[in-house]
Amino acid sequence: MRLTTFRPRPAARALAFAAALLAMPVAAGAADFRWANDGDVNAMDPYTRNETFQLSFDANIYEPLIRRSRTLGLEPALATSWEHTSPTVWRFHLRHGVKWQDGSPFTADDVVFSANRVRATTSVMRSVLAPVKSVTRIDDFTVDFETAKVDPIFPQEITTWTMMSKAWCEKNDAVEPVNLAASKTENFAIRHAMGTGPFRLVLREPDRRTVLEANPDWWDKPEHNLTKVTFNVIGNPATRTAALLSGDVDMIYTVPPQDEERIKASPDLKLITGPELRTIFLGMDQWRDELLRSDVKGKNPLKDVRVRKAFALAIDEDAIAARVMRGQAHPTWEMWGPGVNGYDAKQDVRPKADPARAKALLAEAGYPNGFSMSMDCPNDRYVNDEAICTAVVAMLAKIGVKVDLTAQTKTRFFNKIAAPAYDTDFYLLGWTPNTYDAHNVLYNLIVSRKLPAGEVNYGGYSNPKVDALTDQIAVETDQAKRDAMIDEAAKIVQDDVGYIPLHQQVIAWAARKNIELVQQADNYFPLRFVRVK
């Protein structure tokens, strides 16, 4: 057997304590950092939502075995090295001397516990360990992961899976995560946190602010110089920009496109932009025999490929990119974009908008006068998300499809459209493949719903050929063959119009000029790279 090895270099704190901490003198060279976003972090528990902003924020407190570097390469975190001891076994060697933020040691028992917890039926992060057959503790600092089949990209698949303390979860009755979309109850881990990471939770006020402090016992050498971090929720775009201009915050994570020129003109601010791996797309209910909110009774128009094609031809993405996104978007026809393994520019050719042909297709399908339905959209998750949905509604109206738009906070949005309810006719969503590989999109969004496979396939699209190709892609080690299968799967989804891709948005952050940070293409914001000069 050939051995391949990778060896690269309690309870919530009282408000009185938080107030005392905020008033403490700051050591020389250290700094406070204040930033804002339009929407809040849904929970402090990293297993409750497979959503970039929450995973990114929680990753400042909790840590994975393998993390992403400044340039999105793999680097050791709680594991110092990993190796393939057999075709289906990955062995991880854990870092010695790591302490949880309560002072207890991090060991293999925590890894095995975290593996069981993330695979619980109430976890929405099950897909990260979907290939895993068993997790075995070899000793205090060695863990084996056995996959059901050969999995050549397993290390890339687990960079968003962070470890949780077995003792802390057991002590606080948080052994299983809460599915926020299915339950109205909370457990201790929703509003409290205790990890191994560079920051620890001080104060949590949902929908208002969350305060972190630097972890003095962190195992790594800090690149940041932060003492305290205050995250503020400022939903109104104008108010958020005004807070940056006035100096009330040092950075805003979501910049309103209409304010970009104003920010660039300020001598004290800088606009930070770059391409994002996230694809914004539209999903449709192709699962139910009758839409939940439509005047068509007894059948589901969206099950007819002619109707789905009509939708695609009615939507003028070039106009959305130019007017709604103000040029800060790359129109697409693939469900993954540049920078993701499997992207093929030759297949990324979006059909031109053609409302006349769209109306003809509706008539062929038996809807010459169109029909009515509903649409769900977040209003605080993606760049100009509600404005995009509003534009789509207007474009569909031109072909006779009357859409009742419900725009809502991302918390309500995800709770409504996600499992188990899938309470939606038509929706807008965005997805960043955290493995930077097309298989992640296929497995999470596109394969038939057999959870955890298809966990985010809210519309219930299903094609057995795509399912079979996805299984083959997962184990194929010949890169040329693998890429050919990805192209084949992409073509099937396009022909089916299983989804309607819109664009990859451009990441736009803004900060004061004395702030140093790293903007990554996955839209993660690691506070460990932030310095205040």
Order of alpha helices (4+ residues) and beta strands (2+ residues): beta-alpha-beta-alpha-beta-beta-beta-beta-alpha-beta-beta-alpha-alpha-alpha-beta-beta-beta-alpha-beta-alpha-beta-alpha-beta-alpha-beta-alpha-beta-alpha-beta-alpha-alpha-alpha-beta-beta-beta
